Amino acid sequence: MTLEVGATVTGKVIRISADGILVSLPEGKTGLIPVTQGTGRSYFSAGEVIITRITTPEAEGRFELALVSAEISRKPADRF
Protein backbone atom coordinates (compact mmCIF):
# COMPACT_ATOMS: atom_id res chain seq x y z
CA MET A 1 0.00 0.00 0.00
CA THR A 2 1.27 3.45 -0.86
CA LEU A 3 0.93 5.99 1.92
CA GLU A 4 -0.23 9.16 0.20
CA VAL A 5 -2.66 11.99 0.86
CA GLY A 6 -6.23 10.74 0.66
CA ALA A 7 -5.38 7.09 1.39
CA THR A 8 -7.47 5.33 4.01
CA VAL A 9 -5.28 3.19 6.27
CA THR A 10 -5.68 1.04 9.35
CA GLY A 11 -3.37 1.85 12.23
CA LYS A 12 -2.85 1.18 15.91
CA VAL A 13 -2.99 3.85 18.61
CA ILE A 14 0.49 4.21 20.10
CA ARG A 15 -0.05 7.03 22.55
CA ILE A 16 -2.47 9.78 23.54
CA SER A 17 -0.80 13.16 24.09
CA ALA A 18 -1.68 16.82 24.46
CA ASP A 19 -1.12 17.16 20.69
CA GLY A 20 -3.51 14.37 19.72
CA ILE A 21 -3.49 10.65 18.99
CA LEU A 22 -0.25 9.12 17.73
CA VAL A 23 -0.91 6.20 15.37
CA SER A 24 1.37 3.44 14.02
CA LEU A 25 0.83 3.02 10.27
CA PRO A 26 1.90 0.40 7.71
CA GLU A 27 5.49 0.49 6.42
CA GLY A 28 6.77 1.47 9.88
CA LYS A 29 5.43 5.03 9.55
CA THR A 30 3.54 7.09 12.14
CA GLY A 31 0.80 9.68 11.98
CA LEU A 32 -0.96 12.11 14.28
CA ILE A 33 -4.65 12.85 14.58
CA PRO A 34 -4.44 16.42 15.90
CA VAL A 35 -6.37 17.41 18.99
CA THR A 36 -7.85 20.26 16.92
CA GLN A 37 -10.05 17.71 15.13
CA GLY A 38 -12.03 17.18 18.34
CA THR A 39 -11.56 13.42 18.26
CA GLY A 40 -12.22 12.93 21.97
CA ARG A 41 -8.82 11.66 23.07
CA SER A 42 -10.23 10.16 26.26
CA TYR A 43 -12.33 7.82 24.11
CA PHE A 44 -9.22 6.00 22.84
CA SER A 45 -6.53 3.90 24.47
CA ALA A 46 -3.13 2.62 23.36
CA GLY A 47 -3.35 -0.57 21.32
CA GLU A 48 -6.72 0.14 19.70
CA VAL A 49 -6.93 -0.42 15.96
CA ILE A 50 -8.54 2.46 14.08
CA ILE A 51 -9.14 3.53 10.50
CA THR A 52 -7.65 6.86 9.43
CA ARG A 53 -7.25 8.98 6.32
CA ILE A 54 -3.96 10.67 5.46
CA THR A 55 -4.56 14.43 5.19
CA THR A 56 -1.05 15.83 4.66
CA PRO A 57 2.19 14.57 3.10
CA GLU A 58 4.78 13.11 5.43
CA ALA A 59 6.70 15.87 7.24
CA GLU A 60 9.20 15.56 10.07
CA GLY A 61 8.79 11.78 10.01
CA ARG A 62 5.00 11.58 10.32
CA PHE A 63 1.73 12.12 8.51
CA GLU A 64 -1.23 14.15 9.69
CA LEU A 65 -4.36 12.02 9.87
CA ALA A 66 -8.13 12.28 10.20
CA LEU A 67 -10.17 9.68 12.05
CA VAL A 68 -12.45 7.62 9.82
CA SER A 69 -13.63 4.90 12.24
CA ALA A 70 -12.80 3.48 15.65
CA GLU A 71 -15.17 0.55 15.37
CA ILE A 72 -12.68 -2.01 14.08
CA SER A 73 -11.41 -3.14 17.49
CA ARG A 74 -14.41 -2.43 19.67
CA LYS A 75 -16.95 -5.03 20.67
CA PRO A 76 -20.61 -3.88 20.70
CA ALA A 77 -20.73 -3.97 24.51
CA ASP A 78 -17.70 -1.67 24.71
CA ARG A 79 -19.57 1.19 23.05
CA PHE A 80 -22.10 1.69 25.84
MMTF fields as JSON, N, C-alpha, C and O atoms, coordinates in Angstrom:
{
  "mmtfVersion": "1.0.0",
  "mmtfProducer": "UNKNOWN",
  "numBonds": 319,
  "numAtoms": 320,
  "numGroups": 80,
  "numChains": 1,
  "numModels": 1,
  "chainsPerModel": [1],
  "groupsPerChain": [80],
  "chainIdList": ["A"],
  "bondAtomList": [4, 2, 8, 6, 12, 10, 16, 14, 20, 18, 24, 22, 28, 26, 32, 30, 36, 34, 40, 38, 44, 42, 48, 46, 52, 50, 56, 54, 60, 58, 64, 62, 68, 66, 72, 70, 76, 74, 80, 78, 84, 82, 88, 86, 92, 90, 96, 94, 100, 98, 104, 102, 108, 106, 112, 110, 116, 114, 120, 118, 124, 122, 128, 126, 132, 130, 136, 134, 140, 138, 144, 142, 148, 146, 152, 150, 156, 154, 160, 158, 164, 162, 168, 166, 172, 170, 176, 174, 180, 178, 184, 182, 188, 186, 192, 190, 196, 194, 200, 198, 204, 202, 208, 206, 212, 210, 216, 214, 220, 218, 224, 222, 228, 226, 232, 230, 236, 234, 240, 238, 244, 242, 248, 246, 252, 250, 256, 254, 260, 258, 264, 262, 268, 266, 272, 270, 276, 274, 280, 278, 284, 282, 288, 286, 292, 290, 296, 294, 300, 298, 304, 302, 308, 306, 312, 310, 316, 314],
  "bondOrderList": [1, 1, 1, 1, 1, 1, 1, 1, 1, 1, 1, 1, 1, 1, 1, 1, 1, 1, 1, 1, 1, 1, 1, 1, 1, 1, 1, 1, 1, 1, 1, 1, 1, 1, 1, 1, 1, 1, 1, 1, 1, 1, 1, 1, 1, 1, 1, 1, 1, 1, 1, 1, 1, 1, 1, 1, 1, 1, 1, 1, 1, 1, 1, 1, 1, 1, 1, 1, 1, 1, 1, 1, 1, 1, 1, 1, 1, 1, 1],
  "groupList": [{"groupName": "MET", "atomNameList": ["N", "CA", "C", "O"], "elementList": ["N", "C", "C", "O"], "formalChargeList": [0, 0, 0, 0], "bondAtomList": [1, 0, 2, 1, 3, 2], "bondOrderList": [1, 1, 2], "singleLetterCode": "M", "chemCompType": "L-PEPTIDE LINKING"}, {"groupName": "THR", "atomNameList": ["N", "CA", "C", "O"], "elementList": ["N", "C", "C", "O"], "formalChargeList": [0, 0, 0, 0], "bondAtomList": [1, 0, 2, 1, 3, 2], "bondOrderList": [1, 1, 2], "singleLetterCode": "T", "chemCompType": "L-PEPTIDE LINKING"}, {"groupName": "LEU", "atomNameList": ["N", "CA", "C", "O"], "elementList": ["N", "C", "C", "O"], "formalChargeList": [0, 0, 0, 0], "bondAtomList": [1, 0, 2, 1, 3, 2], "bondOrderList": [1, 1, 2], "singleLetterCode": "L", "chemCompType": "L-PEPTIDE LINKING"}, {"groupName": "GLU", "atomNameList": ["N", "CA", "C", "O"], "elementList": ["N", "C", "C", "O"], "formalChargeList": [0, 0, 0, 0], "bondAtomList": [1, 0, 2, 1, 3, 2], "bondOrderList": [1, 1, 2], "singleLetterCode": "E", "chemCompType": "L-PEPTIDE LINKING"}, {"groupName": "VAL", "atomNameList": ["N", "CA", "C", "O"], "elementList": ["N", "C", "C", "O"], "formalChargeList": [0, 0, 0, 0], "bondAtomList": [1, 0, 2, 1, 3, 2], "bondOrderList": [1, 1, 2], "singleLetterCode": "V", "chemCompType": "L-PEPTIDE LINKING"}, {"groupName": "GLY", "atomNameList": ["N", "CA", "C", "O"], "elementList": ["N", "C", "C", "O"], "formalChargeList": [0, 0, 0, 0], "bondAtomList": [1, 0, 2, 1, 3, 2], "bondOrderList": [1, 1, 2], "singleLetterCode": "G", "chemCompType": "PEPTIDE LINKING"}, {"groupName": "ALA", "atomNameList": ["N", "CA", "C", "O"], "elementList": ["N", "C", "C", "O"], "formalChargeList": [0, 0, 0, 0], "bondAtomList": [1, 0, 2, 1, 3, 2], "bondOrderList": [1, 1, 2], "singleLetterCode": "A", "chemCompType": "L-PEPTIDE LINKING"}, {"groupName": "LYS", "atomNameList": ["N", "CA", "C", "O"], "elementList": ["N", "C", "C", "O"], "formalChargeList": [0, 0, 0, 0], "bondAtomList": [1, 0, 2, 1, 3, 2], "bondOrderList": [1, 1, 2], "singleLetterCode": "K", "chemCompType": "L-PEPTIDE LINKING"}, {"groupName": "ILE", "atomNameList": ["N", "CA", "C", "O"], "elementList": ["N", "C", "C", "O"], "formalChargeList": [0, 0, 0, 0], "bondAtomList": [1, 0, 2, 1, 3, 2], "bondOrderList": [1, 1, 2], "singleLetterCode": "I", "chemCompType": "L-PEPTIDE LINKING"}, {"groupName": "ARG", "atomNameList": ["N", "CA", "C", "O"], "elementList": ["N", "C", "C", "O"], "formalChargeList": [0, 0, 0, 0], "bondAtomList": [1, 0, 2, 1, 3, 2], "bondOrderList": [1, 1, 2], "singleLetterCode": "R", "chemCompType": "L-PEPTIDE LINKING"}, {"groupName": "SER", "atomNameList": ["N", "CA", "C", "O"], "elementList": ["N", "C", "C", "O"], "formalChargeList": [0, 0, 0, 0], "bondAtomList": [1, 0, 2, 1, 3, 2], "bondOrderList": [1, 1, 2], "singleLetterCode": "S", "chemCompType": "L-PEPTIDE LINKING"}, {"groupName": "ASP", "atomNameList": ["N", "CA", "C", "O"], "elementList": ["N", "C", "C", "O"], "formalChargeList": [0, 0, 0, 0], "bondAtomList": [1, 0, 2, 1, 3, 2], "bondOrderList": [1, 1, 2], "singleLetterCode": "D", "chemCompType": "L-PEPTIDE LINKING"}, {"groupName": "PRO", "atomNameList": ["N", "CA", "C", "O"], "elementList": ["N", "C", "C", "O"], "formalChargeList": [0, 0, 0, 0], "bondAtomList": [1, 0, 2, 1, 3, 2], "bondOrderList": [1, 1, 2], "singleLetterCode": "P", "chemCompType": "L-PEPTIDE LINKING"}, {"groupName": "GLN", "atomNameList": ["N", "CA", "C", "O"], "elementList": ["N", "C", "C", "O"], "formalChargeList": [0, 0, 0, 0], "bondAtomList": [1, 0, 2, 1, 3, 2], "bondOrderList": [1, 1, 2], "singleLetterCode": "Q", "chemCompType": "L-PEPTIDE LINKING"}, {"groupName": "TYR", "atomNameList": ["N", "CA", "C", "O"], "elementList": ["N", "C", "C", "O"], "formalChargeList": [0, 0, 0, 0], "bondAtomList": [1, 0, 2, 1, 3, 2], "bondOrderList": [1, 1, 2], "singleLetterCode": "Y", "chemCompType": "L-PEPTIDE LINKING"}, {"groupName": "PHE", "atomNameList": ["N", "CA", "C", "O"], "elementList": ["N", "C", "C", "O"], "formalChargeList": [0, 0, 0, 0], "bondAtomList": [1, 0, 2, 1, 3, 2], "bondOrderList": [1, 1, 2], "singleLetterCode": "F", "chemCompType": "L-PEPTIDE LINKING"}],
  "groupTypeList": [0, 1, 2, 3, 4, 5, 6, 1, 4, 1, 5, 7, 4, 8, 9, 8, 10, 6, 11, 5, 8, 2, 4, 10, 2, 12, 3, 5, 7, 1, 5, 2, 8, 12, 4, 1, 13, 5, 1, 5, 9, 10, 14, 15, 10, 6, 5, 3, 4, 8, 8, 1, 9, 8, 1, 1, 12, 3, 6, 3, 5, 9, 15, 3, 2, 6, 2, 4, 10, 6, 3, 8, 10, 9, 7, 12, 6, 11, 9, 15],
  "groupIdList": [1, 2, 3, 4, 5, 6, 7, 8, 9, 10, 11, 12, 13, 14, 15, 16, 17, 18, 19, 20, 21, 22, 23, 24, 25, 26, 27, 28, 29, 30, 31, 32, 33, 34, 35, 36, 37, 38, 39, 40, 41, 42, 43, 44, 45, 46, 47, 48, 49, 50, 51, 52, 53, 54, 55, 56, 57, 58, 59, 60, 61, 62, 63, 64, 65, 66, 67, 68, 69, 70, 71, 72, 73, 74, 75, 76, 77, 78, 79, 80],
  "secStructList": [7, 7, 7, 7, 6, 6, 7, 3, 3, 3, 3, 3, 3, 3, 3, 3, 7, 1, 1, 3, 3, 3, 3, 3, 7, 4, 4, 4, 7, 3, 3, 3, 3, 3, 4, 4, 4, 7, 7, 7, 4, 4, 4, 7, 7, 6, 6, 7, 3, 3, 3, 3, 3, 3, 3, 3, 3, 3, 3, 6, 6, 3, 3, 3, 3, 3, 3, 3, 3, 1, 4, 4, 4, 7, 7, 4, 4, 4, 4, 7],
  "xCoordList": [0.842, 0.0, 0.884, 1.859, 0.546, 1.269, 0.623, -0.588, 1.439, 0.933, 1.002, 2.075, -0.158, -0.226, -1.48, -2.4, -1.513, -2.656, -3.933, -3.993, -4.944, -6.234, -6.402, -7.523, -5.304, -5.376, -6.031, -5.788, -6.857, -7.469, -6.657, -6.476, -6.164, -5.283, -5.706, -6.255, -5.437, -5.676, -4.392, -3.301, -4.532, -3.368, -3.698, -4.853, -2.674, -2.847, -2.448, -1.405, -3.293, -2.994, -1.752, -1.705, -0.742, 0.488, 0.388, 0.693, -0.05, -0.047, -1.039, -1.288, -1.596, -2.466, -1.657, -1.103, -1.58, -0.799, -1.611, -2.742, -1.026, -1.676, -1.864, -2.751, -1.027, -1.115, -2.185, -2.699, -2.528, -3.506, -3.241, -2.711, -3.613, -3.493, -2.4, -2.515, -1.352, -0.247, -0.589, -0.953, -0.466, -0.911, 0.232, 0.936, 0.414, 1.366, 0.689, -0.417, 1.365, 0.826, 1.623, 2.685, 1.126, 1.899, 3.253, 3.456, 4.155, 5.486, 6.336, 7.302, 5.992, 6.773, 6.64, 7.457, 5.652, 5.431, 4.515, 3.882, 4.449, 3.54, 2.748, 3.127, 1.642, 0.8, 0.176, 0.162, -0.339, -0.96, -2.338, -2.506, -3.322, -4.655, -4.641, -4.681, -4.585, -4.436, -5.624, -6.763, -5.337, -6.373, -7.38, -8.531, -6.972, -7.855, -9.021, -9.988, -8.949, -10.051, -11.173, -12.198, -10.986, -12.035, -12.361, -13.534, -11.344, -11.559, -11.928, -12.255, -11.888, -12.216, -11.146, -11.382, -9.965, -8.819, -9.115, -8.568, -9.956, -10.234, -11.018, -11.127, -11.553, -12.327, -11.425, -11.879, -10.156, -9.223, -8.215, -7.991, -7.608, -6.531, -5.465, -5.745, -4.248, -3.134, -3.465, -4.027, -3.113, -3.347, -4.598, -4.747, -5.503, -6.715, -6.385, -5.497, -7.082, -6.925, -8.016, -9.198, -7.597, -8.545, -8.304, -7.266, -9.261, -9.142, -8.983, -9.762, -7.951, -7.655, -7.508, -7.397, -7.51, -7.248, -6.062, -6.004, -5.129, -3.964, -4.388, -4.941, -4.119, -4.565, -3.428, -3.671, -2.184, -1.047, 0.111, 0.198, 0.992, 2.185, 3.052, 2.96, 3.888, 4.781, 5.718, 6.339, 5.805, 6.698, 7.256, 6.524, 8.54, 9.199, 8.95, 8.811, 8.897, 8.787, 7.397, 7.251, 6.362, 5.004, 3.993, 4.231, 2.851, 1.731, 0.728, 0.691, -0.075, -1.229, -2.421, -2.576, -3.259, -4.361, -5.703, -5.77, -6.761, -8.129, -8.742, -8.515, -9.509, -10.172, -11.308, -12.124, -11.358, -12.453, -13.386, -14.601, -12.82, -13.632, -12.809, -11.625, -13.455, -12.802, -13.495, -13.233, -14.35, -15.166, -14.444, -14.935, -13.32, -12.681, -12.276, -12.324, -11.88, -11.412, -12.337, -11.986, -13.483, -14.411, -15.53, -16.1, -15.827, -16.954, -18.208, -18.11, -19.385, -20.607, -20.821, -21.269, -20.518, -20.734, -19.802, -20.113, -18.665, -17.701, -18.152, -17.583, -19.14, -19.569, -20.577, -20.931, -21.048, -22.103, -21.593, -22.362],
  "yCoordList": [-1.18, 0.0, 1.238, 1.314, 2.192, 3.454, 4.427, 4.645, 5.009, 5.994, 7.369, 7.96, 7.867, 9.163, 9.887, 9.27, 11.182, 11.991, 11.427, 11.15, 11.264, 10.736, 9.252, 8.746, 8.538, 7.093, 6.818, 7.526, 5.789, 5.33, 4.142, 3.166, 4.229, 3.192, 2.793, 3.594, 1.545, 1.036, 1.2, 0.914, 1.662, 1.849, 1.506, 1.252, 1.501, 1.182, 2.397, 3.01, 2.732, 3.853, 3.512, 2.493, 4.388, 4.211, 4.935, 4.381, 6.194, 7.034, 8.175, 8.645, 8.607, 9.775, 10.893, 10.703, 12.052, 13.16, 14.445, 14.458, 15.509, 16.818, 17.287, 18.092, 16.782, 17.159, 16.394, 16.883, 15.198, 14.373, 12.899, 12.482, 12.109, 10.652, 10.21, 10.416, 9.61, 9.115, 7.695, 6.843, 7.455, 6.198, 5.545, 6.212, 4.237, 3.442, 3.036, 2.496, 3.302, 3.017, 1.911, 1.532, 1.383, 0.404, 0.985, 2.199, 0.128, 0.488, 1.141, 1.837, 0.926, 1.474, 2.97, 3.574, 3.58, 5.025, 5.352, 4.463, 6.63, 7.087, 8.28, 8.944, 8.534, 9.676, 10.228, 9.568, 11.441, 12.107, 12.597, 13.272, 12.256, 12.852, 14.029, 13.829, 15.26, 16.421, 16.614, 16.3, 17.134, 17.409, 18.424, 18.442, 19.252, 20.261, 19.66, 20.361, 18.37, 17.711, 17.296, 16.782, 17.515, 17.181, 15.705, 15.334, 14.852, 13.415, 12.779, 11.592, 13.523, 12.93, 11.97, 10.766, 12.499, 11.665, 10.686, 9.583, 11.049, 10.159, 8.92, 7.958, 8.939, 7.821, 6.676, 5.54, 6.976, 6.001, 5.538, 6.201, 4.39, 3.905, 3.252, 2.802, 3.211, 2.617, 1.175, 0.437, 0.785, -0.571, -0.735, -1.746, 0.24, 0.137, 0.252, 1.013, -0.486, -0.424, 0.491, 0.307, 1.49, 2.455, 2.632, 2.228, 3.231, 3.529, 5.038, 5.815, 5.44, 6.856, 7.197, 6.32, 8.499, 8.979, 9.934, 10.784, 9.791, 10.67, 12.009, 12.068, 13.103, 14.428, 15.339, 16.319, 15.025, 15.834, 14.907, 13.788, 15.367, 14.569, 14.396, 15.173, 13.373, 13.114, 14.309, 14.795, 14.766, 15.867, 15.584, 15.178, 15.8, 15.557, 14.136, 13.912, 13.183, 11.783, 11.263, 10.105, 12.081, 11.58, 12.27, 13.348, 11.6, 12.124, 12.769, 12.446, 13.671, 14.15, 13.336, 13.083, 12.929, 12.017, 12.599, 13.547, 12.013, 12.28, 10.943, 9.943, 10.917, 9.684, 9.347, 10.206, 8.095, 7.618, 6.761, 6.957, 5.798, 4.905, 4.31, 4.013, 4.141, 3.483, 2.172, 1.566, 1.733, 0.552, -0.766, -1.806, -0.759, -2.008, -2.893, -4.117, -2.305, -3.138, -3.102, -3.608, -2.526, -2.432, -3.46, -3.646, -4.109, -5.027, -4.204, -3.13, -4.655, -3.879, -3.457, -2.338, -4.307, -3.972, -2.866, -2.176, -2.689, -1.668, -0.264, 0.707, -0.132, 1.189, 1.837, 2.998, 1.145, 1.687, 2.075, 2.549],
  "zCoordList": [0.0, 0.0, 0.0, 0.748, -0.827, -0.857, 0.106, 0.069, 0.969, 1.921, 1.272, 1.147, 0.863, 0.199, 0.659, 1.195, 0.452, 0.863, 0.25, -0.948, 1.086, 0.655, 0.9, 0.864, 1.149, 1.388, 2.74, 3.717, 2.777, 4.015, 4.497, 3.768, 5.74, 6.27, 7.678, 8.434, 8.005, 9.351, 10.147, 9.654, 11.377, 12.233, 13.668, 14.012, 14.501, 15.913, 16.749, 16.518, 17.722, 18.609, 19.425, 20.114, 19.335, 20.096, 21.43, 22.486, 21.353, 22.549, 22.374, 21.264, 23.496, 23.535, 24.184, 25.267, 23.538, 24.086, 24.023, 23.538, 24.512, 24.464, 23.021, 22.739, 22.106, 20.694, 19.936, 18.931, 20.403, 19.719, 19.915, 20.945, 18.92, 18.987, 18.02, 16.812, 18.545, 17.729, 17.28, 18.091, 15.968, 15.365, 14.591, 13.833, 14.786, 14.021, 12.714, 12.717, 11.605, 10.273, 9.598, 10.09, 8.47, 7.713, 7.296, 7.342, 6.898, 6.418, 7.504, 7.191, 8.785, 9.881, 10.062, 10.757, 9.468, 9.548, 10.725, 11.294, 11.081, 12.136, 11.635, 10.67, 12.312, 11.985, 13.243, 14.282, 13.149, 14.28, 13.89, 12.874, 14.702, 14.576, 15.538, 16.752, 15.02, 15.897, 16.826, 16.48, 18.01, 18.99, 18.44, 18.876, 17.507, 16.923, 16.159, 15.862, 15.835, 15.133, 16.074, 15.628, 17.378, 18.342, 18.373, 18.433, 18.334, 18.256, 19.587, 19.624, 20.67, 21.966, 22.427, 22.521, 22.717, 23.066, 24.186, 24.188, 25.134, 26.261, 25.828, 26.588, 24.629, 24.106, 23.639, 23.507, 23.39, 22.843, 23.873, 24.886, 23.604, 24.468, 23.588, 22.476, 24.106, 23.361, 23.001, 23.81, 21.792, 21.321, 20.479, 19.792, 20.516, 19.701, 18.222, 17.838, 17.409, 15.963, 15.427, 15.717, 14.629, 14.085, 12.593, 12.068, 11.923, 10.498, 10.356, 10.907, 9.601, 9.431, 7.958, 7.101, 7.689, 6.324, 6.411, 7.299, 5.496, 5.458, 4.868, 3.77, 5.622, 5.186, 4.723, 4.019, 5.114, 4.664, 4.29, 4.794, 3.415, 3.097, 4.338, 5.289, 4.314, 5.435, 5.639, 4.694, 6.878, 7.239, 8.627, 9.53, 8.789, 10.067, 10.577, 11.779, 9.647, 10.01, 10.291, 10.68, 10.108, 10.324, 9.424, 8.88, 9.289, 8.509, 9.455, 10.643, 8.936, 9.691, 9.208, 8.014, 10.158, 9.866, 10.289, 11.071, 9.757, 10.201, 10.571, 9.889, 11.633, 12.053, 11.097, 10.763, 10.658, 9.817, 10.662, 10.638, 11.42, 12.237, 13.362, 13.2, 14.507, 15.646, 15.954, 16.993, 15.097, 15.368, 15.145, 15.583, 14.494, 14.083, 15.261, 15.146, 16.386, 17.493, 18.697, 19.763, 18.546, 19.669, 19.536, 18.461, 20.63, 20.675, 20.917, 21.511, 20.485, 20.696, 22.145, 22.39, 23.097, 24.507, 24.986, 25.956, 24.32, 24.712, 24.35, 24.848, 23.514, 23.05, 23.98, 23.77, 24.987, 25.842, 27.197, 28.033]
}
